[in-house]
C-alpha cells in the first residue's frame, strides 16, 4: 500500500522543485528591496 507509481512521484518531485525555486526567488526579491531601502 505504500508503493507510489513513478509517474506520481516524479510529478510531486517537480512540484517540490518548482516550489523551492519560487520561494528562493521571492526571498531574493525581498533582499533586493530591503537593500534598496537602506
QUITAKA-V857621 format. One record per residue. N is the residue number from 1. RES is the residue in one small letter. PSI is psi in whole degrees, -180 to 180 (NA if undefined). Layout:
# QUITAKA-V857621
n: <N:N>
res: <RES:RES>
psi: <PSI:PSI>
This chain:
# QUITAKA-V857621
n: <1:2:3:4:5:6:7:8:9:10:11:12:13:14:15:16:17:18:19:20:21:22:23:24:25:26:27:28:29:30:31:32:33:34:35:36:37:38>
res: <x:x:x:x:x:x:x:x:x:x:x:x:x:x:x:x:x:x:x:x:x:x:x:x:x:x:x:x:x:x:x:x:x:x:x:x:x:x>
psi: <-21:-8:130:134:147:-36:-48:-39:-44:-40:-44:-40:-43:-41:-39:-43:-42:-42:-41:-41:-45:-43:-42:-38:-42:-43:-39:-42:-40:-38:-42:-43:-44:-37:-32:-36:-38:NA>
